[in-house]
Amino acid sequence: MLVLASASPRRKELLAQAGFTFTVAPASIPEEPNPGESPIAYVIRLAREKAQAVYAQQATQQNEGNPLLVLGADTTVVAPNGEIFGKPTDAADAARMLRLLAGATHQVITGVAVVAQVSIETAAEVTHVTMLTMSEEEIAAYIATGEPADKAGAYAIQGRAARWIPRIHGCYFNVVGLPLTLVASMIEGTHARMEKTAGSIPETVAASSI
């Protein structure tokens, strides 16, 4: 039984696109970085905490023939100046983010966690995104569409912001919100361990940087 620990409609669409059957159970945890925490450590921690919270809630519902597996994910944008961007708090914050991203290359990092009875596996995917210069008029018009409101870094590569993104280096789906190849390999690896292992829960941490 695969559960997606996220309310993101984009992650839900991508996971379904990849052919997985799953249910959705969003996790509610604080999403502020710890002092001195690196962007990769930050998104991995949040992904793991989300998956563990949902696993703890739903562990009693699993059965031997259909063991529980929970997928957690968190995406952040790292500006060229090193600042970690989550979702903008308002239109002014969205404009500030877009000004810092425009005319430069930034990173999009997604942390992924897969929690099961047999293991907790975590990883991160990094994609480099180049954005063209945007005028103040373009920034204001884009914000007025409402698209930046619930997006990390205040833009959606799969939406109107595509017109200002000439190139990326790495996984496109990571920028949308879920690195599908990485996620599929982690889920498949966990299923393989489920068939062979029972009992203790070792933690393995990996990082994938493109």
Beta strands, then each sheet from edge to edge (+ up, - down):
strand 1: 2-4
strand 2: 23-24
strand 3: 69-78
strand 4: 84-85
strand 5: 104-116
strand 6: 120-131
strand 7: 167-169
strand 8: 203-205
strand 9: 208-209
sheet 1: 2+ 1+ 3+ 4-
sheet 2: 2+ 1+ 3+ 5- 6+ 7-
sheet 3: 2+ 1+ 3+ 5- 6+ 8+
sheet 4: 2+ 1+ 3+ 5- 6+ 9+
end
